[in-house]
Amino acid sequence: MSQSFIELGPGLSDFFEFEELIRYNHDRIRSVVALHTTLEETPMTSILVIMKPTTQGHFQGIYATFESIPYPYPASNKRFDLIRSWAEDYHLPFLEFETKAMHHFHERALFYNYLIGVLRLQRQLPPL
């Protein structure tokens, strides 16, 4: 099975695309995941919307916006609260993990492979 990241930008219009994605495809969504880069000087949060695998084609899409939301602890922020509330509205699992920041990887493909490994270890993606 092929898993691919479908990256959205850091802007507000991209952020609200997540709302529409959750609203109209909630029955296809496996989980919503927040990835925190807590070891950085300025911690940031990435959001992933992991889709269920397609029935034909053996493909699983992962919609993502990387390091575009300020770290929500100890003081939360509106973007993080909105994502969490959208997931709760449709009873979708909302999970949080700590990961390395993107700048630790020389190529984006290496970062994607790292995240796929993390998500497999957390049983959010099926094994090979």
N, C-alpha and C positions, 0 to 999 in steps of 0.2 A: 504494500500500500504506500502511496505517495502522500506525504504531508508537505504543504507549502504555506509559507507566510504570505499574507496579502496585507501589505503595509499601508496604513492610512497616515496622513501627515499629523503634525502637532497642533494644527489650528482648530478654532472653534467649529467651523463647518465640518471638519473631519470628525471631531468629537461627537457632534450630533448625528453623524452618520451611524455611530454605534447605537444610538437610541433607535433609529429606524431599523437597523439590522436586527436588534433584539426584538423590537415590536413585531416585525413582519416575518421573522424566521425563528421565533423562540422555540418552536417544535423541533427544529433541526439543530439547536445549540446543545452541546454537551455540557459546557461550563464556561464561566467567566472567571478569568484569572488576573490577579494583580501581582506584578513582579516588582519587588522593592530592591533598590540598590543602596542598602543601608551602610555599606562600608565606605561610601564616597563622602567627600567633604560636604557636598550638597546632595543629599539623597533624593532620588527621583523615583517615580513609579511608572511602569509600563502596564498597559491593559491588553489582554488577549481575549478574544472570543473564539473558543474552540468549537468548531462545528462537528456534528456526527459525520462519520464516513458516508460517502455517496453509495447508493446501492449498485450503480454501474460505474465502471471506470476506476474503482478502488482509489479514490482521492479523498483527502481530508483537508479542508481549508482552515487556516488559523488567521483570523483578522487581528491586526495588531497596530498599536501606536506605542512607539518606544520612547521611554524616558521623557514623557511630555506632561506628566502631572506631578506637582510637588508631593513629596513624601507626606502622607496624611497623619503621622503620629508625632508628637502627642496631640497637636491641633489639626483637626481634619480640614478638608477644603471642599469647596462646592463641587468641583469636577468628580472627585473621588466619591463623594456622597451620592451624586447623581447616578454614576455607574452602578454603585451598590444597590440603590433603590430600583433601578431598571431591572437588575437581575432578580431582586426580591419580588417585584411585581409579577414576574412570570415563573416564580419558584425555581429559578435556575441556581445551581450551586455556584457560590462565590468563594473562590479560594485565594489565599495569599501565600506567596513564597518569597524568599530572599535569593537574589541571583547576583552574578557579576554584572558590572556595567558594560555596555557595548564597546567602549573605547579600549577595553582589555584585549580585544580581538583585532587582528590586522585585516581581516576580511569579513564582510557581512555574512558570507556563507559559513564561516567558522562559528560565528555567533549564533546563527540559526541552528547549526548542528548541536551546539552546546545546549540551547533551549529545548530542542527536541529530546535530547538525553535527559534533561531535568524533568520534562513533562512525562516522559516514559517512566522514569523512576517514581514519580508521584501518581502513576496510573491514570494520567489524563489523556494519554495517547496509547493505542494498542501496541503490543510488542511486535518486533520484526517478524 
